[in-house]
Every structure is written in structure tokens, then in C-alpha cells.
Amino acid sequence: MHEIVLGDVTVTRVMEYTGPVGMRPDEFFPGSPGEAWKKHADWLAPDFLDPDSGICVSALQTWVLRSEGRTILVDTGAGNHKERPYAPVWSHLRTDFLGNLARAGVRPEDVDLVINTHLHIDHVGWNTYLDDRTWVPTFPNATYLLPRADFTFWNPANGHSSRLGRGNQNVFEDSVAPVHEAGLALLWEDRHRIDKNLTLEAAPGHTPGSSVLSLASGTDRALFVGDLLHSPFQFTDPDTNSCFCEDPAEAAASRRRLLGRAADTRTLVLPAHLGGRGGAEIAREGDGFAVRSWAPFSRA
């Protein structure tokens, strides 16, 4: 099952990639205790940790929401044909993402809104596609909702330095600037109400403009958290950050705040990169959280 219904909103999971990402836990999550990963290996493997190589397993997925008659995409993965000299795992891909989207009943021209939870390399790639030698918007009728803080931070003209070094090189130029120049971008900050079911809110730390999308419809709740976490290990230890977090203290604070809210309201947590069932409902346990139940999607 790749589709669920939450209140008046249909949520469809569309995959671009799932598999190893070439990093061990101590590389992906610096400072996290190895013994803790071993303690939880029985449920982290094989969906989130390869039991043979010890390499982290991740997914690139887009959440397709149908709400109040509109088709909305949450994050757009890595994209095809992108030149990524410092992130070779996402360089010059040739995936069938648009085919997967079509099989979910979505043509590019059908999309009304594109939400980039933040402007990292693996969240904006399908914003554009290569038409001859020009990057053009993939979803020509959509409004692209971009966090203003990230738009400013990642614009090379502003000269900001990043913990990624050159890891996000070319991303602004080929996947962000073209939609802005086409007049399709809406830059928002702090909080942005989309409709009666959906609200964007800032959750900075991973990047200055990192955000989450909150769904509340009837008695159903979901939180599309982008890169608030990369592994369900971070449920058990919410102070663990990935190596990609620009402000680790702020990232941990955002994570604790939002996971606490999700646990207290029985809200389904749907990150951008969880393979397996794609997300979970969580409960408070000790100083962290535990999986109460996995999301009702088929395993990726």
C-alpha cells in the first residue's frame, strides 16, 4: 500500500531511491555511541541499517498530498542529470521518478504546489529538468513554496559558508533559481497556512530555513518533517544530529520540540528519508521516544 487517507487528505508515497548511502552511523551521526546502535540493531536492520556492511540505509521519497482539490508535492528528491561533483551518490542520476509519479496518477502539469522543506541537494532536484541545455521547471503550473531563510543562505551571491562545504554546489543554480526566475516561487517565513488541513512552520537547525508541514484533518494528524531526522535511531536519542546539520543545538531543539508534540498528540511522523514503512507514530520513553507503530505503507 503506497497510499493512505488522513481525514480529508490523501497521502501517496512516491519513491525515487532506497538503499545504502555509503556512510556508517559514526560518519552519518558523529558522536552517537556505537553501543546504542548495536542495542537497537534488531529493529534498525535491514530497513535503516545494512546488517552485513554496517552502512546506513536511506530513501528518497516525495509525499503527494491531495487536499481541497489541489495536488501538492512535499520535497522533490535528487533529480536526474544533475552535476554533483561533491555528492557523487546523487550525481547524474537516471531514475524513473516521473514514471513513478505518473503511476501514482500525477502528471507534472497536474501539480498545484511544490513544498521544499529545505533547499538541500536531495530535496529540490526534481524542481527542474534538463531541456536540451537549460534547466526548466518540472511542474509548470505549480507554485513552489521555498523557505526564505534557506533561499538567502544557499544563494551563492550571498557568500555564506556551510558545514557541507561544497556539498550543495550547483543546487541553487540548477534547481532553485530557475523556478524563481520563472516567477513560480513563493518565499515564506515563520509560518504559512496552505489550506484548512495543511500548515507550514519553521523548524530551523538542520538548515536555517528547515521547515515541517503539519496536517490536521478531522481526528487525523501527520507531520512531514523533512530532515528533522534521518534515521529512527533519532527517536530513541533525539539529541543525535546528522553530520549535515548547520546548527546542531538548534536542530536538536527543533527535533525534541516537534517529536514531543507528535508523541503527545499521536501524530504520524513522516520524514523524507525513512525507508521501510516510511514513518511512525511515536510515544515518549525515558528521555527520548519509541516507535508505537509504523506507518501503514508497504515496506520500501
Order of alpha helices (4+ residues) and beta strands (2+ residues): beta-beta-alpha-alpha-alpha-beta-beta-alpha-beta-beta-beta-beta-alpha-alpha-beta-beta-beta-beta-beta-alpha-alpha-beta-beta-beta
